[in-house]
Amino acid sequence: MNKNTLKLMAVGSLALWASSSMAADGKILATAGLSQVEGSGGGGLVPWATLAGYDSRDETAASFFITDVNVTDYRLSSIGVATSFYDRVELSYAQQTFVLPASLITGLSLSSEQIQQDVVGVKVRLYGDAVYSSYPQISVGLQHKQLDSDFVASYLGAKDGSGTDFYVAATKVHLGAVAGYNLVWNITARATKANEMGLLGFGGPDNKDYQVMMEGSVGLLLSPNWVVGMEYRQKPSNLSSVEEDDWKDIFVSYMPNKNVNFTAAYADLGTIATKKDQKGIYLSMTGYLW
């Protein structure tokens, strides 16, 4: 059993403890959002100000997720867990596995066809409620990332194999705003040094300092169970050896109840590590533990 599996089991135990301590059913359906690919509550690509659970201010919640992003030349799988305490603090953990194309493996003389990264996240709600307050819900958070090996990152010119992103997010739900349908939007500002979300290391010859990147999501709730929307994530450009493009997707989510949600999206990730036009399907499922 490797150390990454042990980490996931440890955080999973924390999630199970939290879920057994108090049932979380204080929010209306769909307001918990989705599981972001780095483990935080939010959209698929973008962390939101909402926390990863349906807990109200006297409850706790826990969830687990699995996500698979399969684009032209690459595949990213992410699994993780999150806990939310009293609608105030969120803790999350994700383990990402990035599968490389055969041509890149041969060109770099790699001993493995994949890169793994651990992401530990913390988020704190500072103000408001996404539904009930007049102004957006505001949260701050961080995501600390650690590569299992920095060989590829170093080869491409990255300065470090680990790093921490810091962000502030604002989320608001407008009830009946569009032809009677509920509208949700989120804006996130992220301070980061990460190359391709950290999978290609942190910093590089073009820039080694933090840069502020903007991210956003918008969704329309067609019913209490269905949401359609789109996301955009700005990316830095630290590595002179490889181009990095902004990410975007169009998604649809189905939430039959407060126990589970399913999301499918068409993702356009642009150029990744010399491979252009990386487009494909994003699939994700989140289960909520009570």
C-alpha positions as CSV (number, residue, x, y, z in Angstrom):
1,M,0.0,0.0,0.0
2,N,1.6,3.3,-1.1
3,K,1.8,6.5,0.8
4,N,-0.8,8.2,-1.5
5,T,-3.4,5.5,-0.7
6,L,-2.7,5.9,3.0
7,K,-3.3,9.6,2.7
8,L,-6.6,9.1,1.0
9,M,-7.6,6.5,3.6
10,A,-6.7,9.0,6.4
11,V,-8.7,11.8,5.0
12,G,-11.5,9.4,4.2
13,S,-11.6,8.4,7.8
14,L,-12.0,12.1,8.8
15,A,-14.8,12.4,6.3
16,L,-16.6,9.4,7.7
17,W,-16.2,10.7,11.3
18,A,-17.6,14.1,10.3
19,S,-20.6,12.5,8.4
20,S,-21.5,10.3,11.4
21,S,-21.3,13.2,13.9
22,M,-24.2,15.2,12.5
23,A,-26.5,14.8,9.5
24,A,-26.2,17.6,7.0
25,D,-29.4,18.6,5.3
26,G,-29.6,22.3,6.0
27,K,-29.4,23.6,2.4
28,I,-31.6,23.3,-0.7
29,L,-30.7,20.8,-3.4
30,A,-27.9,21.8,-5.8
31,T,-26.5,24.6,-3.6
32,A,-23.5,22.4,-2.6
33,G,-22.1,22.7,-6.1
34,L,-19.9,20.1,-7.6
35,S,-16.4,18.7,-6.8
36,Q,-13.6,20.6,-8.4
37,V,-10.8,18.6,-10.1
38,E,-8.4,19.7,-7.3
39,G,-10.7,18.5,-4.6
40,S,-12.4,21.8,-3.5
41,G,-16.2,22.4,-3.6
42,G,-17.3,24.3,-6.7
43,G,-17.4,23.7,-10.4
44,G,-15.3,21.2,-12.3
45,L,-12.4,23.6,-13.2
46,V,-13.0,26.4,-10.7
47,P,-13.3,26.4,-6.9
48,W,-16.4,28.3,-5.7
49,A,-17.1,30.2,-2.4
50,T,-19.6,27.5,-1.5
51,L,-18.4,24.6,0.7
52,A,-18.4,20.9,-0.3
53,G,-21.6,19.8,1.5
54,Y,-25.2,20.5,2.5
55,D,-24.4,21.4,6.1
56,S,-26.0,24.4,7.8
57,R,-24.3,26.4,10.6
58,D,-25.0,23.7,13.2
59,E,-24.1,20.6,11.0
60,T,-21.2,18.9,9.4
61,A,-20.9,17.1,6.0
62,A,-18.6,14.9,4.1
63,S,-18.3,13.8,0.4
64,F,-16.1,11.8,-1.9
65,F,-15.6,12.2,-5.7
66,I,-14.1,10.7,-8.8
67,T,-13.4,12.6,-12.0
68,D,-12.0,11.6,-15.3
69,V,-10.9,14.0,-18.1
70,N,-10.1,12.3,-21.4
71,V,-8.8,14.7,-24.0
72,T,-7.0,14.1,-27.4
73,D,-3.6,13.0,-26.1
74,Y,-3.9,13.0,-22.3
75,R,-6.0,11.6,-19.5
76,L,-6.4,13.0,-16.0
77,S,-8.1,11.1,-13.2
78,S,-8.8,12.6,-9.8
79,I,-10.2,11.0,-6.7
80,G,-10.7,12.6,-3.3
81,V,-12.7,13.5,-0.3
82,A,-13.9,16.7,1.4
83,T,-15.4,17.6,4.8
84,S,-17.3,20.8,5.7
85,F,-17.7,22.0,9.2
86,Y,-20.7,24.1,10.3
87,D,-20.9,25.9,6.9
88,R,-17.7,27.7,7.8
89,V,-14.6,25.6,7.0
90,E,-13.9,23.0,4.3
91,L,-11.0,20.5,4.2
92,S,-10.2,18.5,1.1
93,Y,-7.8,16.1,-0.4
94,A,-7.4,14.9,-4.0
95,Q,-5.0,12.5,-5.7
96,Q,-4.5,13.3,-9.4
97,T,-3.1,10.9,-12.0
98,F,-2.0,12.4,-15.3
99,V,-1.4,9.8,-18.1
100,L,1.1,10.9,-20.7
101,P,1.1,10.0,-24.5
102,A,3.6,7.4,-25.7
103,S,5.4,9.9,-27.9
104,L,6.2,12.1,-24.9
105,I,7.2,9.1,-22.8
106,T,9.7,8.0,-25.4
107,G,11.0,11.6,-26.0
108,L,11.8,12.1,-22.4
109,S,13.0,8.6,-21.7
110,L,10.5,8.3,-18.8
111,S,10.3,5.2,-16.6
112,S,6.6,5.8,-16.0
113,E,3.6,6.7,-18.2
114,Q,2.0,8.9,-15.6
115,I,2.5,11.8,-13.2
116,Q,0.8,11.8,-9.8
117,Q,0.0,14.9,-7.6
118,D,-1.5,15.2,-4.2
119,V,-3.6,18.3,-3.4
120,V,-4.6,19.3,0.1
121,G,-7.1,22.1,0.4
122,V,-8.5,24.4,3.0
123,K,-11.4,26.9,2.4
124,V,-13.0,29.3,4.9
125,R,-16.3,31.2,4.3
126,L,-15.8,34.8,5.3
127,Y,-19.2,36.3,4.5
128,G,-22.7,35.8,3.3
129,D,-24.8,33.0,1.9
130,A,-24.9,32.2,-1.8
131,V,-28.7,32.1,-1.8
132,Y,-30.1,34.2,1.0
133,S,-27.8,37.2,1.5
134,S,-28.0,40.3,-0.6
135,Y,-24.4,40.1,-1.6
136,P,-22.4,37.1,-2.9
137,Q,-20.9,34.5,-0.5
138,I,-17.2,35.2,-0.1
139,S,-14.6,32.6,0.8
140,V,-10.8,32.3,0.8
141,G,-8.8,29.1,0.3
142,L,-5.6,27.5,-0.5
143,Q,-4.5,24.3,-2.4
144,H,-1.1,22.9,-1.5
145,K,0.2,20.6,-4.3
146,Q,3.0,18.0,-4.3
147,L,4.2,16.0,-7.2
148,D,5.3,12.4,-6.6
149,S,8.2,13.0,-9.0
150,D,9.5,16.3,-10.5
151,F,11.5,14.7,-13.3
152,V,9.2,15.9,-16.1
153,A,8.7,19.3,-14.5
154,S,12.5,19.9,-14.1
155,Y,13.1,18.7,-17.6
156,L,10.7,21.3,-18.9
157,G,12.3,24.0,-16.8
158,A,10.0,24.3,-13.8
159,K,11.6,25.6,-10.6
160,D,9.8,23.4,-8.0
161,G,7.9,20.2,-7.7
162,S,5.5,21.6,-5.1
163,G,3.6,24.8,-4.5
164,T,0.6,26.4,-3.0
165,D,-2.2,28.3,-4.7
166,F,-4.2,30.9,-2.8
167,Y,-7.6,32.1,-3.9
168,V,-10.6,34.3,-3.1
169,A,-14.0,33.3,-4.5
170,A,-17.4,35.0,-4.8
171,T,-20.6,33.0,-5.5
172,K,-24.2,34.1,-5.9
173,V,-27.5,32.4,-6.7
174,H,-30.2,34.6,-8.2
175,L,-33.6,33.0,-7.7
176,G,-35.9,33.2,-10.8
177,A,-33.5,35.6,-12.5
178,V,-33.7,34.2,-16.1
179,A,-37.3,33.5,-17.4
180,G,-38.1,32.1,-13.9
181,Y,-35.0,29.9,-13.7
182,N,-32.4,30.2,-11.0
183,L,-29.0,31.6,-12.1
184,V,-25.7,30.9,-10.3
185,W,-22.3,32.6,-11.0
186,N,-18.9,32.5,-9.5
187,I,-15.7,34.6,-9.8
188,T,-12.4,33.4,-8.4
189,A,-9.0,35.2,-8.3
190,R,-6.1,32.7,-7.8
191,A,-2.5,33.6,-7.0
192,T,-0.4,30.7,-8.4
193,K,2.9,29.6,-9.8
194,A,1.5,26.3,-11.1
195,N,2.2,25.0,-14.6
196,E,-0.8,23.1,-15.9
197,M,-2.4,23.0,-12.4
198,G,1.0,21.9,-11.0
199,L,1.2,18.7,-13.0
200,L,4.2,20.3,-14.8
201,G,5.7,21.8,-11.7
202,F,5.7,25.4,-10.4
203,G,7.4,28.5,-11.8
204,G,9.9,28.5,-14.7
205,P,12.4,30.6,-16.7
206,D,9.7,33.0,-17.9
207,N,8.3,33.7,-14.4
208,K,9.1,32.4,-10.9
209,D,6.7,34.7,-8.9
210,Y,3.0,34.5,-8.1
211,Q,0.6,35.7,-10.7
212,V,-3.1,36.4,-10.3
213,M,-5.3,34.4,-12.6
214,M,-9.0,34.9,-13.0
215,E,-11.5,32.1,-13.2
216,G,-15.3,32.0,-13.6
217,S,-18.4,29.9,-13.8
218,V,-22.0,30.5,-14.7
219,G,-24.9,28.1,-14.6
220,L,-28.6,28.0,-15.1
221,L,-30.8,25.7,-13.0
222,L,-33.4,24.3,-15.5
223,S,-35.1,22.5,-12.6
224,P,-34.1,21.6,-9.0
225,N,-32.2,18.6,-10.5
226,W,-30.6,19.9,-13.7
227,V,-27.9,22.6,-14.2
228,V,-26.2,23.6,-17.4
229,G,-23.4,26.1,-17.7
230,M,-19.9,27.0,-18.6
231,E,-16.5,27.7,-17.0
232,Y,-13.3,29.6,-17.9
233,R,-9.9,29.3,-16.2
234,Q,-7.0,31.6,-17.0
235,K,-3.6,30.0,-16.9
236,P,-0.1,31.4,-16.4
237,S,2.8,31.0,-18.8
238,N,6.0,30.2,-16.9
239,L,7.7,27.7,-19.2
240,S,9.4,28.9,-22.4
241,S,9.7,25.3,-23.5
242,V,6.0,24.6,-23.7
243,E,2.9,26.7,-24.4
244,E,0.1,26.8,-21.9
245,D,-3.5,27.9,-22.8
246,D,-6.5,28.9,-20.8
247,W,-9.1,26.2,-20.0
248,K,-12.8,26.2,-20.7
249,D,-15.8,23.8,-20.6
250,I,-19.5,23.5,-21.1
251,F,-21.2,21.3,-18.6
252,V,-24.5,19.7,-17.5
253,S,-25.1,18.3,-14.0
254,Y,-27.8,16.0,-12.7
255,M,-28.6,16.0,-9.0
256,P,-31.4,13.4,-8.3
257,N,-31.1,14.0,-4.5
258,K,-28.7,15.2,-1.9
259,N,-26.8,11.9,-1.9
260,V,-25.2,12.1,-5.3
261,N,-24.6,14.3,-8.4
262,F,-23.3,13.5,-11.9
263,T,-21.6,15.9,-14.2
264,A,-20.6,15.7,-17.9
265,A,-18.7,18.4,-19.8
266,Y,-17.0,19.1,-23.1
267,A,-13.6,20.5,-22.1
268,D,-11.2,22.5,-24.3
269,L,-7.8,22.6,-22.6
270,G,-5.8,24.1,-25.6
271,T,-2.1,23.1,-25.8
272,I,-0.6,21.0,-23.1
273,A,3.2,20.1,-23.2
274,T,3.5,20.7,-27.0
275,K,0.3,18.8,-27.8
276,K,-2.2,21.1,-29.4
277,D,-6.0,21.0,-29.5
278,Q,-6.6,19.0,-26.3
279,K,-10.3,18.6,-26.3
280,G,-12.5,15.9,-24.9
281,I,-15.0,14.7,-22.3
282,Y,-15.1,15.4,-18.6
283,L,-17.0,13.1,-16.3
284,S,-17.5,13.4,-12.6
285,M,-19.5,11.9,-9.7
286,T,-19.8,13.1,-6.2
287,G,-21.3,11.1,-3.3
288,Y,-22.4,12.7,-0.1
289,L,-22.0,10.8,3.2
290,W,-24.5,11.5,5.9
